[in-house]
Amino acid sequence: MKKATFFHAGCPVCIQAEKSVADALDPAAFEVEHVHLGEDKGRIGEAEGAGVKSVPALVIDGAPFHINFGASLEDVKG
């Protein structure tokens, strides 16, 4: 089973991406973790290390996929 991590900041763009993309992944093929970086700022470094530049982003097996644009990680760090 592949691991997918959906990083987001809770903004409207992120919520829509979560519904459209992350929740659409086949649960038989992907273990999906949802990480709200606005609430769990301690994981921003993990997101950066995975190559995430903005949220919403989905990291699958270590490869980042940026979805639309809600906020830069710099904005999330605030």
Backbone hydrogen bonds, N-H to C=O, Kabsch-Sander energy under -0.5 kcal/mol:
donor,donor_aa,acceptor,acceptor_aa,energy
2,K,29,A,-2.5
4,A,31,E,-2.8
5,T,59,V,-2.6
6,F,4,A,-0.5
6,F,33,E,-3.2
7,F,5,T,-0.8
7,F,57,A,-2.7
8,H,35,V,-2.4
15,I,11,C,-2.6
16,Q,12,P,-2.2
17,A,13,V,-2.2
18,E,14,C,-2.5
19,K,15,I,-2.0
20,S,16,Q,-2.6
21,V,17,A,-3.2
22,A,17,A,-1.2
23,D,18,E,-2.6
24,A,21,V,-0.9
25,L,21,V,-0.6
25,L,22,A,-1.1
29,A,26,D,-1.7
30,F,26,D,-2.4
31,E,2,K,-3.1
32,V,30,F,-0.7
33,E,4,A,-2.7
35,V,6,F,-3.2
35,V,33,E,-0.5
36,H,34,H,-0.5
37,L,8,H,-3.2
37,L,35,V,-1.0
39,E,36,H,-1.0
40,D,36,H,-1.9
43,R,40,D,-2.1
44,I,41,K,-1.7
47,A,43,R,-2.1
48,E,44,I,-2.8
49,G,45,G,-2.6
50,A,46,E,-1.4
51,G,48,E,-1.8
52,V,47,A,-2.4
55,V,71,A,-3.1
57,A,7,F,-2.2
58,L,65,F,-2.8
59,V,5,T,-2.9
60,I,58,L,-0.6
60,I,63,A,-2.4
61,D,3,K,-2.1
61,D,59,V,-0.5
63,A,60,I,-2.1
65,F,58,L,-2.3
67,I,56,P,-2.3
68,N,66,H,-0.6
70,G,55,V,-2.4
71,A,55,V,-2.1
73,L,53,K,-2.1
76,V,72,S,-1.8
77,K,73,L,-2.3
78,G,74,E,-1.3
